[in-house]
Amino acid sequence: MLRLDQKLKKRAVHRSKIIQGQIKGLTRGIEREEYCTNLLMQSLAIINSLKSLNTLLLENHLRTHVKHQLADHRQEKKAIEELLTVYKLSENK
């Protein structure tokens, strides 16, 4: 099994921890009934952070698994199907 690129893994873990903190902050804000616009801004910042995390995860997948799968013609179809599935999910905003 192919491993995560360690530099990308470190960045993804860091981004994930930031997102955890952002979500905790948003939850506290909701509990305190903070101003709606502020809560929406926090929520949108979380969405942008998730997009950034998704980019890191996709980059790793392309650099490791997809690269390996495309080199093996028996796995080429699987790689294409996986990427199309991810792409279709990303279109559903």
Backbone hydrogen bonds, N-H to C=O, Kabsch-Sander energy under -0.5 kcal/mol:
donor,donor_aa,acceptor,acceptor_aa,energy
9,K,5,D,-2.9
10,K,6,Q,-2.2
11,R,7,K,-2.0
12,A,8,L,-2.7
13,V,9,K,-2.8
14,H,10,K,-2.1
15,R,11,R,-2.6
16,S,12,A,-2.5
17,K,13,V,-2.2
18,I,14,H,-2.0
19,I,15,R,-2.3
20,Q,16,S,-2.2
21,G,17,K,-2.1
22,Q,18,I,-2.4
23,I,19,I,-2.6
24,K,20,Q,-2.3
25,G,21,G,-2.4
26,L,22,Q,-2.4
27,T,23,I,-2.6
28,R,24,K,-2.4
29,G,25,G,-2.3
30,I,26,L,-2.4
31,E,27,T,-2.6
32,R,28,R,-2.1
33,E,30,I,-1.3
34,E,29,G,-2.6
38,N,35,Y,-0.6
39,L,35,Y,-1.8
40,L,36,C,-2.7
41,M,37,T,-2.3
42,Q,38,N,-2.1
43,S,39,L,-2.6
44,L,40,L,-2.7
45,A,41,M,-2.0
46,I,42,Q,-1.9
47,I,43,S,-2.0
48,N,44,L,-2.2
49,S,45,A,-2.1
50,L,46,I,-2.6
51,K,47,I,-2.1
52,S,48,N,-2.0
53,L,49,S,-2.3
54,N,50,L,-2.8
55,T,51,K,-2.0
56,L,52,S,-1.8
57,L,53,L,-2.5
58,L,54,N,-2.7
59,E,55,T,-2.6
60,N,56,L,-2.3
61,H,57,L,-2.3
62,L,58,L,-2.7
63,R,59,E,-2.4
64,T,60,N,-1.9
66,V,61,H,-2.8
67,K,62,L,-1.0
68,H,64,T,-2.2
69,Q,65,H,-3.2
70,L,66,V,-3.0
71,A,67,K,-1.0
72,D,68,H,-0.8
72,D,69,Q,-0.7
73,H,71,A,-0.7
75,Q,72,D,-2.5
76,E,72,D,-0.7
79,A,75,Q,-2.1
80,I,76,E,-2.2
81,E,77,K,-2.6
82,E,78,K,-2.6
83,L,79,A,-2.2
84,L,80,I,-2.3
85,T,81,E,-2.2
86,V,82,E,-2.3
87,Y,83,L,-2.5
88,K,84,L,-2.7
89,L,85,T,-2.2
90,S,86,V,-2.1
91,E,87,Y,-1.3
92,N,88,K,-0.8
92,N,89,L,-0.6
93,K,91,E,-1.8
